[in-house]
Amino acid sequence: MDTHTTSATLETLMEQLGLPADDASLQRFVEEHGPLPAATRIEDASFWSTAQSLFLKEAIAQDAMWAPAVDQLDALLRNT
C-alpha cells in the first residue's frame, strides 16, 4: 500500500505525535490544551515538543497526508 495515498486519521496523527490515541485520551488532551488562542498557530503551541512542532509544521507546509488530521485537531483545540 502506498502511504502517500492513505488518509491519516486523528487517531493515527496522535500516534505519530507519540501521544495516546484512544477517545478518552484525545478528549483529555483537548480539554487540557484548549482552547488554543486564535493568534496561535497549532504548530507553535507551547505544549508541543520540538519534534512534534516540526512534524506539524512540515505536515501543513507540504500539505501532506497528515494535513486534514492536523486541521481536525486544530479545530478541536480551538472549540473547547
N, C-alpha and C positions, 0 to 999 in steps of 0.2 A: 504494500500500500504506500502510495506517495504521501508523505506527511504534509507536503505543501498544498494538497487539495483537501485535506481533512480539516474540518472546522473545530476550533478549540471551544471548549465549554468553560463556564465559570469554574466548575469543579477542577478541570484539568489546568486551568490558569492558576488556581490556588496551589495545586500540587507543584506546578512548575516554579512557583514562588517559594516553595518549601513550607507551605502552611497547610494545616488540616483542611480537608475539602468537604467534610460531611456538612449537612444542612445546619446542625446546631453550632458547629464551629464557625461556619460562614456567617450565620446570624450574629454570633458573639463578636466576631471581628468587625462587622459593620457597626454594631452598637458601640463598641469600644473606640472606634476610629472616626465615626461620622458625627455630625455632618462635616464634610470637607468644605472649607471656605471657598466661595465662588472664585476668588482670585488665585487659588492654589491649584496648579495642575496636578493630576493624580500622581505622576511620576516624581513630583517634587515634595510630596507629603513627607513630613518628618518621621513617620513611623516605619518607613521602608529602610532596609539595609542598603548599602551602596550597590550591591549586586542586584537586588530587587529593583531598585530605581533604574539602574542601567537597562535591565531587561525590559521594563515597562517603556522606557524612552525609545529603545530600539524597536519594540513591537509597534508602537504608534508611528514612529518615523518611517518605518518600512511598510506600513500598512500590512503587516504580517498577518498570518492566520490568527494570531492572538488578538488583533485589534478589536474585533467585535466583543470578545470576552472582557477585554480591558475597558471598553466603553460601558459594558453592563456593570462591571464592578464600580466604575466611576459613578454611574447613575445611582447605584445602591448607596454609595458613600455620601452622596450629596442629598439624598432624600430620606435621611434618617431623622 
